[in-house]
Structure formats: structure tokens, C-alpha cells
């Protein structure tokens, strides 16, 4: 989930779009020409990061690494290549996220398969992983670090943790069978499936059958968009991403209350909670965690200086302000 996005208004008629696309026919287009015109068109249509979007879609259509676009700047495109490119561009102009169109998203330097079954990994969630790595390195253990993740999604968090915290074992839960299927594929791609246990489970049910009271870390990037903020989301998010991964259909804090309920029972005495929060939620989430017996708190900003991650533990002694970022 991403922080509040502002509504944007878009100008330009369908005929203008069709005309622009029609100009593509009957002319020899090089990669350079097409990039220039397309970036300009995307910008006019209010597509953020227009250049990056065009590069990703072009590289995907031509089956080239992005850097090769610049090496082949003057390469003329065939009619069939142009058709492919145009089909992808049209999808993006209808606000479909670029990651769904190309089928992958980058996260922590890894490439994850994504599709509309799962939330697209966000750059700000890398802050959550960085803090987890830091916690792992500062936790003295003579056994694998036991991590519980709530909300698997594409598996970007679980797989990154397994990859970057070598001696770790992750238990991850999701209510979506589809999401878990994709997460397993992503785990297999990076050969970490033996480190991760995937469970199809609703965290609001009785968890005692599958959880054991011995976790060193509880981690989550839960659905934290409140119901009344739904309409403010960008169309890319609102129209294409799975709603259950974005909103709790309440005040945006329902999952944090549940995590706070489970933590006292399932975390070890020196265990920690690590959660991602929405742009204005840090004080509210901190209060929820404090009340459940985790008074030692650190709040970490993401790269846009928005309070994004909260780490909580029972004892002040186990905490220190994180040097990361």
C-alpha cells in the first residue's frame, strides 16, 4: 500500500489518442523517435515517470534489456514490433500499472513476478526489509531466526528476508490462494522455498493451530488504507490492484490491532514487531503497540522522509535508533 495519492484530472480525447497512435503507421520509426514521441505523450497524459514507463514497455515489447534501447537507438522497428509496442502503450494509457503489463516488479534488487492477483511491491517497503536485516544482525542467535509474516502478497518480503538473512526461517500467511501460488513461484525462482512455510490463513481466525509462540520477529505490510481514503487513490491502484491487499475496509488500523493482540503471545521475550505504516499513521500505530506491552519504539522514515516503518519491542534495552537511511 502506498501513501495517499491525489486525484488527478486528465485531458485529451480518445480521438486525439487514436490519431497519435495512427501516426505510427506508414513511417519508419527508430527506437529514438518512438521514445521521444511516447515520453512526450505519456507526460501530457499525466503518467508519472513517463521516461521509465516508456523504457520498460519498449524493452519488454522488443525483448531487450533496458540499456540496449540506448545501444540500438537508431534501429528501425518492424511493423509487427510497432504493433506490439502500441498494444502495451494503450494498456498503460488506460492506467494499467506498468508492472502488470510487463509481468514483473523490481524490489530489493530482485525481480518478482507480479500480476493482478497481488499488490505491486513498493520502493518504500524496502525500508521494512532494511530494518529487518538490521534487527537480524543485532540479534544474537545460535539458531535460525524465526520470522512470522502477516500478508504474503507476491512474496517480496518473505523472499527478500530469506535471501538476505541467510540463517532465517519464515512463516508467512495470506488469505489469498492466488497470491500464495505466485509467492511460491517467486520463492522457487530464488531457491529459498525451503526457508519459507506458506499458509493459506485468515489472521482474524484462531491462529493457535498454526502459530507457535517462538518468533523473534513479526513483520507485516498490512492493508492500511482506510475505507474513506479509497476514492483518493490513483486509478492505477484503485482500478487494478487487489482491494483486499490495500484496504481493511475500516479505519486503516484493523490489522495493527490484530498484530498487537497476537504479539504478546507469539513473540519471544526479546522479539520485535516491524510494520509498515501509511503516511499519517505512525502515532496511531505506535499507541496501539505501546498499549499491548511493546513500549520501546523506533520510527523510521522512507526515502521520501515519510514515517514508514515502526519497530517495537518489550524492552528499551533491546532497542536503538536505527542508523539506516
N, C-alpha and C positions, 0 to 999 in steps of 0.2 A: 504494500500500500504506500502511496506517496502522499506528501503533504498537500494541503488544499491547493487546488488549481483554480485559476479564474476562468470564468466563462469567456469565450472569445466569439466575436461575430465574424462571419466570413462573407466576402463579397464576390461577385462574379457569377455569371450564369452558366448553366450547363452548356449552352451553345458555344460560349467562348472557350470552354474546356475542350469540347469536341473539335472546334476549329484549330486550336493549338495542337491537338493530337494529330489532326488531319495533315497539318503542315509537315509532319514527319514523313508522310508518304511522298514518293516521287522525287526525292532528293537524296543525294549521297550524304550520309551523316557519319562523321567521325566521333569517336568517344569524346573528344574535346568539345565539339559543337553541341553534342547532345547534353553533356554535363552542364555546360554554360546555360543553355536554354531551360533545362529542367530545374536547376538550382533556383534560377530566377522565378520560374513558375511556382515552385514549391513555396518560396518565400512570400510571393503575392497571395498565396492561398492560406498563409498563416501556419504553415508546417514548421514546427521548431526544428532546429538543427538540420536545415534543408540540405546543406552540402553532405553531411554524414549520411542522411537518408538516401540521397541520390547515389552516393558511392556504394552503399550497402546493397541497394536494389540492383544497380548496374552490375556490380561484381557477382551477385547471385545469378542474375539472368545470363551472364556471359561465362559463368563458372570459372571466374578468375579470382585470385586473392586481390584485395583492395589496392594494394601497392602497384599491382600490374596494370591497373587502369591508367596510371600516370606513365608507365613504361610504354604502353600501347596507345598513347594519346591520339595519334593520327591514324589509327586503324579504322578503316571504313566498316560500318556494320551492315550485315546482310539484312534482307527484308525480314527473314524469319527471326533474327536476333532483335530487330526493331519491334516486331510484334510481341515478342516475349517481354521486352523491356516495358512496352506500353501497357501490357496487361498488369504488370506489377505496379507501375506508376498509378494506374487508375484505381487499384485497390488502396494504395496509400492515400490518394486524394479523397477517398471515401472515409478516411480517418482510421483505417485498419492499421494497428501498430506494425511497424517495420519488422519487429522480431517475429510476429506471427507469419508475416509474408515470407520471410526467408527461413523460418523454422528454427532459429537459434537465437540465443542471447548470451552476451559475454558477462561473466561475473567472476571476480577474484582471479582474473587472467585465464579462466577456464571457459569452455564453450558448452552451454547447456541446450539440449533440445527443448523447445517450448512450442505449445500450440494452445488454442483456446480452452483446453481443459485446465490450464494452470495460470497463475499470476506470473507476469513477466518479472524476472529478478531486477531489482532496482540498485543503482550505484550506492545509494545511501545505506543499503543493507550490508554493504561491505564493512561498514563501521562496526556492525554487530559481530561479524566474523573476526575482525582485528582484535576486538576486546576479548573474544572467547580464546583466541590464540594466546593473548597476554595472560589471561586467567590461568590457562593450562600451564604456561611456562613458570608461573609463580606459585603453582600448587605442587607441593612436594608429595609425590605418589610413588609407591613401589608396586603399582598395578595399573592396568589401563584406566584412564579417566572415563567415568561413566556419565554420559550426557543424555538428557531427555529433551527432545524437541517436540514442541506442540505446533502442528501445522506444517506438513511436509512440502506441499506445493510441488514445484518442479524438482525438488531435492537439492536445490542450490545451496541451502545452508548445511544440510546433513553431509552432502558430498564434499563440500569445501572443508568442513570440520574434519572429516575422515582423512582427507588428503593432507591437510596442513597440521593436524595434531596426530602424529603418527601412532602414538600409543593411546588410542581412544576407541571407545565403543559407543555407538549412538543408537538410541531407541527413538523412533520418530512416528508420530501419529497423524492421521488425516482422516476426515470424514468422506473424502472423495476417492472412490476406487480408481477412477480415471487418472487422477493426479498421482496416486501411488504407482500405477503402472508406468507412467512416464518417469517418475523419480527413480524407479528401479532400473530403467534403461540408462538413465544418466549415471547411476552408481556403477553399472556394469562397464560403461564407457571408460571410466576412470579406475576400474579394478578395485573398488572399495566396498563392493557389495557384502563381503564377509565381515566388515566392521559395522554394518548397519542392520538393525531389525526394523522392518516396516510393519506397522499395524493399521488396519482399517478400523478406526475407532472414533467415537464421539467423546470428546474430553468432558462433556457435561453429564455423561453416564457414570456409572460406578466403575472406577478405574482399578479397583483393588485386584481384579483378576489378571491384569496385565502389567501393572507397575510394581516395582519393588522399592522399598524405602532405602535406597542406597545411591542416589545420584549425587555427583559432585557439582553438576551444572544443569540448570533448567533454562532452556533457551527458546525464544519464540519471536516471530514477527507476525503477530496475530492480525485478524481483520479489525482495523481500528478506525475506520471511517464511520462517523455517526450517520444514522438514517437521514437526518435533516441536512447533511452536507452532500448527500448523493448527487443532487442536481448540479452542484457546483463543479463536479469533476469534468475533466476534459472528455470530449466524445470518445477519444481513443480508449480511455479507461472505462467509461460508463457503458459504452455500447458493445465492447468486445471482450473485456476481461471477466472472469467468473465472479459474480457479485458476492458469493459466499466467502471468497478469499479476501474481499475488500471491506465489507461492512458487516457489523454484528447485528444490524437492524435495530440497534438501540442507541445508547449514548456514546458508543465507541470504546467503552471501558469494560464491557462484559467479560471479555477473555482475561483481562488483567485481574479481575476479581476472582476468577476461577483459578488462575495460576497462583494467586496469593493464598487461596484456600488449600491447594494441593502441596505447595512448597513446604510448609512446616512438617508435614507427614513424610514426604518423599525425598527431601534433600538431606544429605548428611549434615552433621553439626556445623562443619566448616564450608558447606555447599553454598553456591551462589546462584542468583537469578539474573539472567541477562535478557532484556526485552527491547525491541524497537518500539518507538512511540511516534505518534503524529506530532505535527509541528507545535501544537499548543498543549499537549497532553502531559508533559513531563511532571509538573507539580501534582496533578491529579493521580497519576500512576505511582509517583513516589509516596504519596499519602496512603494509598491502598497497600503498598508493600510494607511500609513502616508499621501500619496497624496490624499486619499479620505476623509481626515479630522479626522483621528484617530492617532494622533502623540504620544500618551502615550503608549509605548510598553514594554512588557517584553517577553524575550525569555527563554524558559525552556528546559533543556536537559532531554533526556530519561535516562534510567539506564545505557545505553552504552555511556553516555556523548556525544550524538549527539543532536544538537539543534533540538528539535522535535515539540515544541508547541509554538505558538505565541499568546499572549493575547494583544488586542489593545482596547483603549478607547479614547474618545474625550478629556478628561481632565486628566492632570498629577496627580491632587489631588485624583482621583479615583483609582490610581494605587499604588502598592507597589511591591517590588521584592518578589516573592513567596518563602516561606520557604520550600515548599515541595521538595522531592528528596534529 
